[in-house]
């Protein structure tokens, strides 16, 4: 029997086996260890510590505003003033623990999902890098660097999907607890700097815990806001564009259509940003421009011939469901002028859940509101 090269008596090799024999360094763990670059662990730790500080500084304003029954940064001429104030007086940073530790926990779970998937497939990857930033959430997120080629569709799918899956699984129970800890405040968004748009999962949980209460009258707790950011990060990463997690998933399923799908979604994000520019949709325009700079291409696989398999195609549907639960076309909107509601003949009492575990910030309260 011939093996395709005119030599009989030798068992035919698959393309993957031929590649493994030629490029041993990519597949042999011992050879890969020899070629692996030294990870800049110190840089990763420094960035993480700086991100802890920046999110604590921002998180304090979330805790203070929640305790004062007002939206974050409401009535402030300089929205960054509370952050700088907390940085100048480090003792104030303790107030940001509920938001900061929750958000960093979700982001860290996401990146560790990628990291350990890379370790499983012997892929050279860096430790997670966190990005501190002077933003309204204190960070630009986190990422890992993949330094070696990915072998096949199976490895690419698992590396791409592991991060959003782990982050989402952790974010859901945190979101449930955070919404339970939230409270009803009439015209809770009055004076807000921005209004957080609720994705379908948040809307569903609000309807369960606060039936009949308009979303504008619900003041989210710092933990709920941190979980909201985690959901937004999950949806952003699952966009089927370029080398985002969603782009990895699409490439593992249909590599020939990846570039076309990436460009379609990139143009769609740009259109949303233009269409809703005046209503706070500019963040999608910025993201679309950033994706354009990064490019819509995806590095080729070493073994593109081995199919993905039905099991992972089913998990791809799970990824789509997670994306739909976390995505909102207007994550941040500009507040409209809030008109006070005319008083009615009937008053109602709203009882807020007991949150003794958070001390003075999360107390039991009763709100007497007249409609």
SULDA-V774856 format. One record per residue. N is the residue number from 1. RES is the residue in one letter. PHI is phi in radians with two decimals (* if undefined). OMEGA is omega in whole degrees, 0 to 359 (NA if undefined). Layout:
# SULDA-V774856
N | RES | PHI | OMEGA
N | RES | PHI | OMEGA
This chain:
# SULDA-V774856
1 | X | * | 182
2 | X | -1.60 | 181
3 | X | -1.73 | 178
4 | X | 1.76 | 180
5 | X | -2.01 | 179
6 | X | 1.46 | 181
7 | X | -1.95 | 180
8 | X | -1.49 | 175
9 | X | 1.40 | 180
10 | X | -2.06 | 182
11 | X | -1.17 | 180
12 | X | -1.13 | 179
13 | X | -1.81 | 174
14 | X | -1.33 | 177
15 | X | -0.98 | 180
16 | X | -1.11 | 180
17 | X | -1.18 | 178
18 | X | -1.14 | 178
19 | X | -1.16 | 181
20 | X | -1.11 | 180
21 | X | -1.26 | 183
22 | X | -1.37 | 184
23 | X | -1.93 | 185
24 | X | -1.05 | 186
25 | X | -1.09 | 182
26 | X | -1.48 | 188
27 | X | -2.10 | 180
28 | X | -1.53 | 182
29 | X | -1.00 | 181
30 | X | -1.20 | 178
31 | X | -1.19 | 179
32 | X | -1.15 | 179
33 | X | -1.10 | 179
34 | X | -1.19 | 183
35 | X | -1.55 | 185
36 | X | -1.14 | 177
37 | X | -1.38 | 178
38 | X | -1.23 | 181
39 | X | -1.33 | 178
40 | X | -1.36 | 185
41 | X | -1.13 | 183
42 | X | -1.08 | 179
43 | X | -1.06 | 179
44 | X | -1.08 | 180
45 | X | -1.16 | 180
46 | X | -1.07 | 179
47 | X | -1.11 | 179
48 | X | -1.16 | 180
49 | X | -1.10 | 178
50 | X | -1.10 | 179
51 | X | -1.23 | 174
52 | X | -1.03 | 181
53 | X | -1.14 | 183
54 | X | -1.16 | 179
55 | X | -1.30 | 174
56 | X | -1.12 | 181
57 | X | -1.11 | 178
58 | X | -1.25 | 182
59 | X | -1.09 | 179
60 | X | -1.09 | 179
61 | X | -1.12 | 177
62 | X | -1.11 | 180
63 | X | -1.22 | 181
64 | X | -1.14 | 181
65 | X | -1.12 | 178
66 | X | -1.13 | 179
67 | X | -1.17 | 181
68 | X | -1.64 | 178
69 | X | 1.02 | 177
70 | X | -2.40 | 178
71 | X | -1.23 | 180
72 | X | -1.04 | 175
73 | X | 1.15 | 180
74 | X | -1.21 | 176
75 | X | 1.29 | 182
76 | X | -1.79 | 176
77 | X | -1.18 | 178
78 | X | -2.08 | 183
79 | X | -1.11 | 180
80 | X | -1.60 | 181
81 | X | -1.05 | 178
82 | X | -1.08 | 180
83 | X | -1.16 | 179
84 | X | -1.14 | 180
85 | X | -1.09 | 179
86 | X | -1.19 | 179
87 | X | -1.21 | 179
88 | X | -1.28 | 179
89 | X | -2.05 | 188
90 | X | -0.98 | 180
91 | X | -1.07 | 181
92 | X | -1.25 | 182
93 | X | -1.11 | 181
94 | X | -1.05 | 179
95 | X | -1.17 | 180
96 | X | -1.58 | 184
97 | X | -1.05 | 182
98 | X | -0.96 | 181
99 | X | -1.29 | 188
100 | X | -1.12 | 183
101 | X | -1.18 | 177
102 | X | -1.16 | 181
103 | X | -1.11 | 181
104 | X | -1.14 | 177
105 | X | -1.10 | 180
106 | X | -1.18 | 180
107 | X | -1.12 | 179
108 | X | -1.15 | 177
109 | X | -1.05 | 178
110 | X | -1.01 | 184
111 | X | -1.22 | 177
112 | X | -1.18 | 174
113 | X | -1.03 | 176
114 | X | -1.10 | 187
115 | X | -1.10 | 182
116 | X | -1.27 | 173
117 | X | -1.15 | 176
118 | X | -1.11 | 178
119 | X | -1.08 | 181
120 | X | -1.09 | 182
121 | X | -1.67 | 178
122 | X | 1.03 | 179
123 | X | -1.68 | 181
124 | X | -1.29 | 181
125 | X | -2.35 | 179
126 | X | -1.40 | 169
127 | X | -1.23 | 179
128 | X | -1.09 | 174
129 | X | -1.89 | 175
130 | X | -1.66 | 184
131 | X | -2.05 | 175
132 | X | -1.21 | 183
133 | X | -2.74 | 177
134 | X | -1.41 | 180
135 | X | -1.98 | 181
136 | X | -1.27 | 175
137 | X | -2.09 | 174
138 | X | 1.44 | 182
139 | X | -2.79 | 171
140 | X | -1.72 | 180
141 | X | 1.80 | 181
142 | X | -2.63 | 180
143 | X | -2.76 | 170
144 | X | -2.15 | 177
145 | X | -1.80 | 176
146 | X | -1.72 | 190
147 | X | -1.76 | 182
148 | X | -2.22 | 180
149 | X | -1.09 | 176
150 | X | -1.68 | 192
151 | X | -1.24 | 188
152 | X | -2.42 | 183
153 | X | -1.12 | 181
154 | X | -1.05 | 180
155 | X | -1.13 | 180
156 | X | -1.10 | 180
157 | X | -1.10 | 183
158 | X | -1.14 | 178
159 | X | -1.16 | 182
160 | X | -1.24 | 186
161 | X | -1.53 | 186
162 | X | -1.08 | 181
163 | X | -1.11 | 178
164 | X | -1.03 | 181
165 | X | -1.14 | 181
166 | X | -1.13 | 179
167 | X | -1.09 | 180
168 | X | -1.19 | 180
169 | X | -1.06 | 177
170 | X | -1.33 | 185
171 | X | -1.22 | 185
172 | X | -1.08 | 179
173 | X | -1.11 | 176
174 | X | -1.15 | 178
175 | X | -1.12 | 178
176 | X | -1.03 | 179
177 | X | -1.12 | 181
178 | X | -1.15 | 178
179 | X | -1.24 | 175
180 | X | -1.06 | 180
181 | X | -1.40 | 180
182 | X | -1.21 | 182
183 | X | -2.49 | 182
184 | X | -1.66 | 178
185 | X | -2.32 | 179
186 | X | -0.95 | 182
187 | X | 0.93 | 185
188 | X | -1.11 | 182
189 | X | -1.63 | 181
190 | X | -1.08 | 179
191 | X | 1.39 | 183
192 | X | -1.17 | 175
193 | X | -1.21 | 173
194 | X | -2.45 | 177
195 | X | -1.97 | 180
196 | X | -1.36 | 177
197 | X | -1.30 | 185
198 | X | -1.63 | 173
199 | X | -1.24 | 184
200 | X | -0.94 | 181
201 | X | -1.13 | 179
202 | X | -1.16 | 178
203 | X | -1.05 | 180
204 | X | -1.10 | 181
205 | X | -1.23 | 176
206 | X | -1.10 | 179
207 | X | -1.17 | 180
208 | X | -1.32 | 185
209 | X | -1.45 | 183
210 | X | -2.31 | 182
211 | X | -1.09 | 178
212 | X | 1.43 | 181
213 | X | -1.66 | 178
214 | X | -1.07 | 181
215 | X | -1.06 | 181
216 | X | -1.19 | 180
217 | X | -1.77 | 180
218 | X | -1.91 | 178
219 | X | -1.69 | 183
220 | X | -1.22 | 177
221 | X | -1.27 | 177
222 | X | -0.99 | 179
223 | X | -1.20 | 177
224 | X | -1.12 | 178
225 | X | -1.14 | 177
226 | X | -1.13 | 177
227 | X | -1.14 | 176
228 | X | -1.04 | 178
229 | X | -1.07 | 178
230 | X | -1.08 | 177
231 | X | -1.15 | 179
232 | X | -1.10 | 178
233 | X | -1.09 | 178
234 | X | -1.12 | 179
235 | X | -1.11 | 180
236 | X | -1.09 | 181
237 | X | -1.24 | 180
238 | X | -1.49 | 174
239 | X | -1.04 | 183
240 | X | -1.37 | 186
241 | X | -2.32 | 171
242 | X | 0.87 | 181
243 | X | -1.85 | 168
244 | X | -1.17 | 181
245 | X | -1.01 | 177
246 | X | -1.12 | 176
247 | X | -1.15 | 175
248 | X | -1.07 | 182
249 | X | -1.11 | 180
250 | X | -1.09 | 180
251 | X | -1.14 | 179
252 | X | -1.22 | 181
253 | X | -1.58 | 184
254 | X | -2.50 | 184
255 | X | -1.10 | 182
256 | X | -1.20 | 182
257 | X | -1.75 | 187
258 | X | -1.05 | 184
259 | X | -1.12 | 180
260 | X | -1.12 | 179
261 | X | -1.15 | 179
262 | X | -1.06 | 181
263 | X | -1.16 | 180
264 | X | -1.09 | 180
265 | X | -1.22 | 177
266 | X | -1.10 | 177
267 | X | -1.14 | 178
268 | X | -1.07 | 178
269 | X | -1.11 | 178
270 | X | -1.10 | 179
271 | X | -1.15 | 178
272 | X | -1.08 | 179
273 | X | -1.08 | 179
274 | X | -1.24 | 185
275 | X | -1.13 | 184
276 | X | -1.89 | 183
277 | X | -0.99 | 184
278 | X | -1.31 | 182
279 | X | -1.85 | 176
280 | X | 1.66 | 180
281 | X | -1.56 | 184
282 | X | -1.14 | 181
283 | X | -1.10 | 179
284 | X | -1.24 | 177
285 | X | -1.12 | 178
286 | X | -1.12 | 180
287 | X | -1.11 | 179
288 | X | -1.10 | 178
289 | X | -1.14 | 178
290 | X | -1.14 | 178
291 | X | -1.13 | 177
292 | X | -1.12 | 178
293 | X | -1.16 | 180
294 | X | -1.23 | 178
295 | X | 1.68 | 183
296 | X | -1.80 | 181
297 | X | -1.38 | 178
298 | X | -2.28 | 179
299 | X | -1.04 | 180
300 | X | -1.23 | 176
301 | X | -1.50 | 176
302 | X | -1.24 | 178
303 | X | -2.09 | 179
304 | X | -1.52 | 187
305 | X | -1.55 | 182
306 | X | -1.18 | 183
307 | X | -1.19 | 184
308 | X | -1.27 | 181
309 | X | 1.80 | 185
310 | X | -1.15 | 183
311 | X | -1.07 | 181
312 | X | -1.31 | 173
313 | X | -1.15 | 176
314 | X | -1.18 | 177
315 | X | -1.13 | 176
316 | X | -1.09 | 176
317 | X | -1.16 | 175
318 | X | -1.11 | 178
319 | X | -1.07 | 178
320 | X | -1.12 | 179
321 | X | -1.11 | 178
322 | X | -1.06 | 179
323 | X | -1.06 | 181
324 | X | -1.16 | 178
325 | X | -1.26 | 186
326 | X | -1.76 | 188
327 | X | -1.53 | 170
328 | X | -2.40 | 183
329 | X | -1.17 | 179
330 | X | -2.21 | 181
331 | X | -1.13 | 179
332 | X | -2.28 | 180
333 | X | -2.20 | 176
334 | X | -1.31 | 182
335 | X | -1.22 | 174
336 | X | -1.59 | 178
337 | X | -1.17 | 184
338 | X | -1.52 | 178
339 | X | -1.68 | 180
340 | X | -1.17 | 183
341 | X | -1.36 | 178
342 | X | -1.20 | 181
343 | X | -1.18 | 179
344 | X | -1.98 | 181
345 | X | -1.37 | 187
346 | X | -2.12 | 177
347 | X | -1.92 | 179
348 | X | -2.39 | 178
349 | X | -1.88 | 177
350 | X | -2.08 | 182
351 | X | -1.68 | 180
352 | X | -1.65 | 182
353 | X | -1.07 | 181
354 | X | -1.42 | 182
355 | X | -2.23 | 185
356 | X | -1.19 | 183
357 | X | -1.13 | 181
358 | X | -1.86 | 173
359 | X | 1.12 | 186
360 | X | -1.24 | 183
361 | X | -1.28 | 184
362 | X | -2.11 | 183
363 | X | -1.87 | 174
364 | X | -1.34 | 184
365 | X | -2.53 | 172
366 | X | -2.21 | 182
367 | X | -1.95 | 176
368 | X | -1.74 | 184
369 | X | -2.14 | 178
370 | X | -1.85 | 177
371 | X | -1.89 | NA
